[in-house]
Amino acid sequence: MKILVIEDNPDIKEVLDYILQDDGHEVVTCTDGTSINELDRIMPDMILMDEILAGSRGSALCLRLKSNEATRHIPVVLISATPNLQSTAEKCGADAYIEKPFNIDALTDIIHRLAGAQK
């Protein structure tokens, strides 16, 4: 599975990259939301996205994806330490959310659950 990780914290991005690759996924990383404009080139099976990004919010990007017929099928997981993440995720149509600091097993469980739902 190809997973697009949009995370501006280099340490968290590196940890996510390692965890996901170790779990057998192909990972594409980006530090801001500009990769959303390149989905036809990247062709991710899933997107893990931080809520607070330079110049944008993950929830706004998620809402944009979920409002578009061509991209609404891509599962989106919001990742953040912001308060009320569950409510934010529900409002923007995210398929799941995970709070920072995250538990590795919880993260991989969410990914496996969403990947299974895609099949």
BELJO-V644964 format. One record per run of one state. SS is the DSSP state (hx for helix, st for strand, lp for the rest). FROM is the first residue (numbers start at 1). TO is the last residue. If there is no record, write none. Layout:
SS_FROM_TO, SS_FROM_TO
This chain:
lp_1_1, st_2_6, lp_7_9, hx_10_22, lp_23_25, st_26_30, lp_31_32, hx_33_42, lp_43_45, st_46_50, lp_51_51, st_52_53, lp_54_55, st_56_57, hx_58_66, lp_67_74, st_75_80, lp_81_84, hx_85_92, lp_93_95, st_96_99, lp_100_103, hx_104_118, lp_119_119
